[in-house]
Amino acid sequence: MLCEKCHNKPATVHMQQIVNGQKTEMHLCQDCSTQMDSPISIEALFNGLLGSFLSMAVEKQSNQRPDVHYEPCPTCGMTYDGFKNGGGKLGCEVCYTVFSRELDAILKNVQASVKHEGKYPQKFGRGMFQEKEAVRLRALMRRAIEEENFEEAARLRDEVKDLESVITEEL
């Protein structure tokens, strides 16, 4: 679909506006969208939304541990208060290590986990999911062996074998 304004470039910004039940749509290229009276910046919207989530999570974390004193980052000098008041932006890559405990707690509040699960590419997704599942099952099997729960370990071993045979067949 081409831009409705310049009719030259592909439309990458799609806007809908509903006023008094009347819906209007505009399909513009990036250049034309920035030239409008009220330009829309997806980056600004995303940063604002992310900043709001982080601010709420940081505030919740701070309320849970109000008496904790944090050392500043030795590389850039960023303090935890500076992070909190700066919209959730860290000063450098070392800040991630310095404030790791607090960041983990914030991430758990925002997305329920500190580990990024992500999505799988549609073409290879099934195989990737099966391989990840096999790794998870092997870890459970090791734990069952450590706990001397050999029946559960044998069941998990069989499940891993079945899963690996499916993976091999698909290759």
Protein Blocks (a to p, Z undefined) as FASTA:
>chain_A
ZZfklomaccfbdcdddeehiacdddddfklmmmpmbdcdfklmmmmmmmmmmmmmmmmm
mmmmmmbccdddfklopafklmmmnoopafblklmmmmmmmmmmmmmmmnopabdfbjad
fklmmmmmmmmmmmmmmmmmmmmmmnopaklmmmmmmmmmmmmmmmmmmZZ
